[in-house]
Amino acid sequence: MEFLDFVKGVDLSKINGSYTYVADQLGESLRIRSSENSDNFTIQKTDKIALLGVMEDRGNKSNLGASMSPNVFRSYLYKLYKGVGFENIIDLGNILPGNSLSDTYFAVAETVSQLMKIGIIPVIIGGSKDLTYANFLAYEKLEQTVNLTSIDSAFNIGDSTEPISSKNYLSKLVLHQPNFLFNFSNVGYQSYFVTRNEVNLIDSLYFDTYRLGMVRADIRENEPIIRNADFISFDISAIRQSEAPACSGATPNGMFGDEACQLARYAGMSDKLTSIGFYEVNPTLDFHGQTSHLLAQMVWYFMDGVFNRKQDFPACNKTEYIKYTVAMEDQQTDITFYKSEKSDRWFMDVPYPNATKSKYERHLLVPCSYLDYQTACNNEIPDRWVQTFKKLR
């Protein structure tokens, strides 16, 4: 396939040297497109997940060295043992830096869009997090309206008049025309890293933000947020420095490693999610490979989630769900909830003007939790319902 011309096969001699993998280790069971077999490597119809390194860090000059992450990450991932159902996973290799950042973005967008077209989930290993913008451009090629969830300690709005970088990629994404972004959610931001103007802008766009304290109070309540995303950007600096030191943006506060792995698994389990990127790991700042090892485990949990998908995203027949209608006192509308019998996950219906149906129909059955249902039963409209309704007006 022509898009593979953008991707250089893995140089296995630089991963684990003379290390010999044993049965069931991922280095033995993955189908790896290496520098030796890249000319003869073919993508198969049964392939489900594709690892894609992007050796680009010019978008974050304060974290130069993140371009080395993909190969160091592989040295830890390949030594992990595969989980139940771990089949049809391929490692395509690395996209090298182009002559300019825009060249790299083009290569990423083209590669990711082509993989998604044939039903493969790309797992991008960066590199700097401005590559999230390149991931977004892949959906433009597919002409698909999407939801982005960013797991990050900041919003990355920055100054939209400056050249694109890891500090302002979100403003570039929001202002991009034509705009295919329906919703943006931030998970894990820390208030002292965002300005009041940024908070006001996010609120005016009816985007969703969740502070670190809310995220950690009950990790399970993050599952509906992640389930509503088409693609996810995971900045390693969302994890506290003691757990993941290999990032110039690492700080004392953040998630624990096991919480990051849980969020990655939620992402994998989402039937709606079609791509994900992990960014800002800088091996030159690491301590005994701790952060790269954690990243490998996060990707392992993402893959485990993919192979535990229930295929219950409600684009299918609603009769396959248990329906609950909550009559709201003093309100003009009732709220209808659906519960999947396959996974016990919850969704709620949001009404919309007819004119918006064709463009936004994918987003009107909103993932939610049992807590949202309980909120409605207490005659309070859930925040998720309100935010979605505002976007459709």
C-alpha positions in Angstrom: 0.0 0.0 0.0 1.4 3.4 -1.0 0.9 5.1 2.4 3.5 2.7 3.8 6.1 4.7 1.8 5.8 7.2 4.7 6.8 4.6 7.3 10.2 3.1 7.9 10.3 -0.4 9.1 11.5 -1.2 12.7 15.3 -1.7 13.0 15.1 -4.7 15.3 18.8 -4.6 16.0 18.2 -1.3 17.9 15.4 -2.6 20.0 16.6 -5.3 22.3 19.9 -6.3 20.6 20.5 -10.0 20.9 17.7 -10.6 23.3 15.7 -13.7 22.3 11.9 -13.5 22.8 10.0 -16.6 24.0 6.6 -17.9 23.1 3.7 -15.5 23.9 6.0 -12.5 24.4 4.8 -9.6 22.1 8.2 -9.4 20.4 7.5 -13.0 19.2 3.7 -12.8 18.5 3.4 -9.3 16.9 3.6 -9.1 13.1 6.4 -6.6 12.8 7.3 -4.7 9.7 11.0 -4.5 10.0 13.7 -2.9 8.0 14.5 -6.4 6.6 11.0 -7.3 5.5 9.4 -3.9 4.8 9.4 -4.4 1.0 7.4 -7.6 1.3 5.2 -6.7 4.2 1.4 -6.7 3.5 -1.5 -5.5 5.6 -4.1 -8.2 5.9 -7.9 -7.9 6.2 -7.8 -9.5 9.6 -5.4 -7.0 11.1 -7.0 -5.0 13.9 -4.5 -2.8 15.6 -1.4 -1.1 14.1 1.4 0.5 16.2 2.8 3.6 14.5 5.8 5.5 15.9 6.2 9.1 14.9 9.8 10.4 15.5 8.8 14.1 15.6 9.4 16.5 18.5 9.9 19.9 16.8 6.5 20.9 18.1 7.8 21.1 21.6 11.2 22.6 21.8 11.2 22.2 25.6 11.0 18.4 25.4 13.4 17.6 22.6 14.3 13.9 22.8 10.7 12.8 22.7 11.3 11.7 19.1 13.3 8.8 20.5 10.3 7.4 22.4 8.9 4.9 19.8 11.9 2.6 19.7 12.6 2.7 23.5 8.9 2.0 24.1 9.2 -1.1 21.8 12.1 -2.4 23.9 9.7 -2.7 26.8 6.5 -3.6 24.9 8.1 -6.5 23.1 9.0 -8.2 26.4 5.4 -8.1 27.7 3.4 -11.3 27.4 0.3 -11.1 25.2 -3.2 -11.1 26.8 -6.2 -13.1 25.9 -7.3 -12.6 22.3 -4.1 -10.6 21.4 -4.1 -11.5 17.7 -3.9 -9.5 14.4 -1.7 -6.8 15.9 0.9 -5.3 13.6 3.8 -2.9 14.2 4.3 -0.8 11.0 7.5 1.0 12.1 8.2 4.8 12.3 7.3 7.9 10.4 10.5 10.0 10.3 10.5 13.8 10.6 9.7 15.6 7.3 11.5 18.6 6.0 9.0 20.7 7.9 6.4 20.0 10.6 3.6 20.2 8.0 5.3 17.4 6.0 5.2 15.2 9.1 1.6 16.1 9.8 0.7 15.2 6.2 2.4 11.8 6.5 0.7 11.0 9.8 -2.8 12.1 8.5 -2.5 10.1 5.3 -1.2 7.0 7.1 -3.8 7.1 9.9 -6.7 7.8 7.6 -5.8 4.9 5.3 -5.5 2.6 8.2 -8.9 3.7 9.6 -10.5 3.2 6.1 -9.6 -0.5 6.2 -10.8 -0.9 9.7 -7.5 -0.9 11.6 -7.0 1.1 14.8 -3.8 3.2 14.7 -1.9 3.5 18.0 0.4 6.5 17.6 3.5 6.6 19.7 5.0 10.1 19.6 6.7 12.4 19.7 5.2 15.7 20.9 1.5 16.1 21.4 1.0 18.6 18.6 0.7 15.4 16.6 -2.8 15.3 17.9 -3.5 17.9 15.2 -2.2 15.6 12.5 -4.4 12.8 13.9 -7.4 15.2 13.6 -6.5 15.9 9.9 -6.9 12.2 9.3 -10.6 12.5 10.1 -10.9 15.5 7.8 -9.8 13.2 5.0 -12.6 10.9 6.0 -15.1 13.8 6.2 -16.1 12.6 9.7 -17.4 14.8 12.5 -15.5 13.7 15.6 -15.1 14.0 19.4 -11.6 14.4 20.8 -10.7 13.6 24.4 -7.4 14.9 25.7 -5.9 13.4 28.9 -3.7 16.2 29.8 -2.8 18.6 32.7 -3.5 21.6 30.5 -5.8 22.7 27.6 -3.1 23.7 25.1 -5.0 26.6 23.7 -2.1 29.1 23.6 -1.9 31.8 21.0 -3.6 30.9 17.8 -1.5 33.5 15.8 1.7 31.7 16.6 3.0 28.7 14.6 1.5 25.4 15.7 3.1 23.7 18.7 2.3 21.5 21.6 1.2 24.6 23.5 -1.5 25.8 21.1 -2.5 22.9 18.9 -6.1 22.9 20.3 -6.7 26.5 19.1 -5.4 25.4 15.7 -7.7 22.4 15.7 -10.8 24.4 16.8 -10.2 27.1 14.2 -9.5 24.7 11.4 -11.9 25.0 8.4 -13.8 23.1 7.5 -14.3 22.1 11.2 -15.1 18.5 11.8 -14.8 18.7 15.6 -18.1 18.2 17.5 -16.8 18.0 21.0 -13.6 18.3 23.0 -13.2 16.9 26.5 -10.2 17.4 28.8 -9.6 14.8 31.5 -7.2 15.6 34.3 -6.4 19.3 34.0 -4.8 21.1 36.9 -6.2 24.6 37.6 -2.9 26.3 38.1 -1.8 25.3 34.5 -4.8 27.0 32.8 -5.7 30.7 32.6 -9.1 32.2 33.3 -9.5 33.2 29.7 -8.9 29.6 28.6 -11.5 28.3 31.0 -14.0 30.9 29.7 -13.3 30.0 26.1 -13.8 26.3 26.8 -17.1 27.0 28.6 -18.3 29.3 25.7 -17.8 26.4 23.3 -19.7 24.0 25.5 -16.7 21.7 25.7 -16.2 19.4 28.7 -13.4 19.7 31.3 -12.7 17.5 34.3 -10.2 18.5 37.0 -7.7 16.1 38.3 -9.5 15.8 41.7 -12.7 14.8 39.9 -10.9 12.3 37.7 -9.2 10.6 40.7 -12.3 10.7 43.0 -13.9 7.8 41.1 -11.9 6.6 38.1 -15.0 4.7 36.9 -16.8 7.9 36.2 -14.3 8.7 33.4 -15.4 5.7 31.4 -18.4 7.5 29.7 -16.2 10.5 28.8 -13.7 8.3 27.1 -16.4 6.1 25.5 -17.8 9.2 23.7 -14.4 9.9 22.0 -13.6 9.1 18.4 -9.9 9.7 19.1 -7.8 10.3 22.2 -4.6 12.3 22.9 -2.8 11.1 26.0 0.0 13.4 27.3 2.3 11.5 29.7 2.6 14.7 31.8 -0.9 14.0 33.0 0.8 11.3 35.2 2.7 12.5 38.3 6.4 12.9 38.0 7.2 10.2 40.6 5.4 7.7 38.3 6.5 9.1 34.9 9.6 11.3 35.1 10.5 11.2 31.4 8.9 14.5 30.3 10.0 18.1 30.6 6.4 18.9 31.6 6.2 16.4 34.4 5.0 17.8 37.8 4.5 16.5 41.3 0.7 16.1 40.9 -1.1 13.9 38.5 -2.5 10.5 38.0 -0.9 7.3 39.3 0.3 4.8 36.8 -2.5 2.3 37.5 -5.1 5.0 36.9 -3.5 5.8 33.5 -3.6 2.1 32.6 -7.3 2.0 33.6 -8.1 5.0 31.3 -6.2 3.4 28.5 -8.3 0.2 28.9 -11.5 2.2 28.9 -10.3 3.7 25.6 -9.7 0.3 24.1 -13.1 -1.0 25.2 -14.9 1.9 23.4 -16.6 0.7 20.2 -16.6 4.3 19.0 -12.9 5.0 19.3 -10.9 4.6 16.1 -7.5 5.9 16.9 -5.3 7.0 19.9 -2.0 8.7 20.5 0.5 8.7 23.4 2.8 11.7 23.5 5.7 13.5 25.2 7.7 10.6 26.7 11.3 11.7 26.5 13.7 8.8 27.1 16.6 11.2 27.7 14.9 12.3 31.0 13.9 8.8 32.2 15.0 6.9 35.3 15.8 3.3 34.5 13.3 3.3 31.7 10.4 3.7 34.2 8.3 6.0 31.9 8.8 3.9 28.8 7.9 0.8 30.7 4.7 2.4 32.0 3.9 3.5 28.5 4.3 0.0 27.3 1.9 -1.2 30.0 -0.6 1.5 29.1 -0.6 0.4 25.4 -0.9 -3.2 26.6 -4.1 -2.3 28.6 -5.4 -0.4 25.5 -5.0 -3.5 23.4 -6.6 -5.6 26.2 -9.6 -3.2 26.0 -9.9 -3.6 22.3 -10.1 -7.3 22.5 -12.8 -7.0 25.2 -15.1 -4.8 23.2 -18.8 -5.7 23.5 -20.0 -4.2 20.2 -22.8 -2.4 22.0 -22.3 1.2 20.6 -25.9 2.2 20.0 -25.6 2.8 16.3 -27.3 -0.6 16.2 -30.9 -1.5 17.1 -32.1 0.2 20.3 -34.3 -2.8 21.0 -31.2 -4.6 22.2 -31.1 -2.3 25.2 -33.2 -1.9 28.3 -35.0 1.4 28.0 -35.7 3.7 31.0 -37.8 6.9 30.7 -37.5 9.4 33.5 -40.3 11.9 33.8 -38.9 15.2 34.8 -41.1 17.5 36.9 -41.5 21.0 35.6 -39.6 20.2 32.5 -40.8 20.1 28.9 -39.2 16.8 28.1 -38.6 13.4 29.6 -35.1 11.9 29.5 -34.7 8.4 28.0 -31.9 6.1 29.1 -30.6 2.9 27.6 -28.7 0.2 29.3 -26.7 -2.4 27.4 -27.4 -6.0 28.4 -24.0 -6.9 27.1 -21.9 -4.6 29.2 -24.2 -2.9 31.7 -23.1 0.5 30.2 -25.5 3.4 30.1 -26.5 5.9 27.4 -29.0 8.7 27.3 -31.0 10.2 24.4 -30.7 13.9 23.6 -33.4 15.5 21.4 -32.2 17.7 18.4 -33.7 20.0 15.8 -34.4 18.1 12.5 -31.9 20.2 10.7 -29.0 18.9 12.6 -29.9 15.2 12.4 -27.8 14.2 9.4 -24.6 15.8 10.6 -24.7 15.0 14.3 -26.7 11.8 14.5 -23.7 9.8 15.8 -23.5 12.0 18.9 -27.1 12.0 20.1 -27.0 8.9 22.1 -24.6 10.1 24.8 -22.6 7.7 26.9 -23.3 8.2 30.5 -23.2 6.4 33.9 -25.6 5.0 36.4 -25.0 8.1 38.4 -26.5 10.2 35.6 -29.6 8.1 35.7 -29.8 8.5 39.5 -29.4 12.3 39.0 -32.4 12.3 36.6 -34.4 10.3 39.0 -33.8 13.0 41.6 -35.3 15.5 39.1 -32.0 17.0 38.1 -30.9 17.2 34.5 -27.5 15.5 34.1 -24.7 17.8 33.1 -23.8 15.6 30.1 -27.3 15.9 28.8 -27.2 19.7 29.1 -23.8 20.1 27.4 -24.8 18.0 24.4 -28.2 19.8 24.1 -26.5 23.2 24.1 -24.2 22.1 21.2 -27.2 21.1 19.1 -29.1 24.3 19.4 
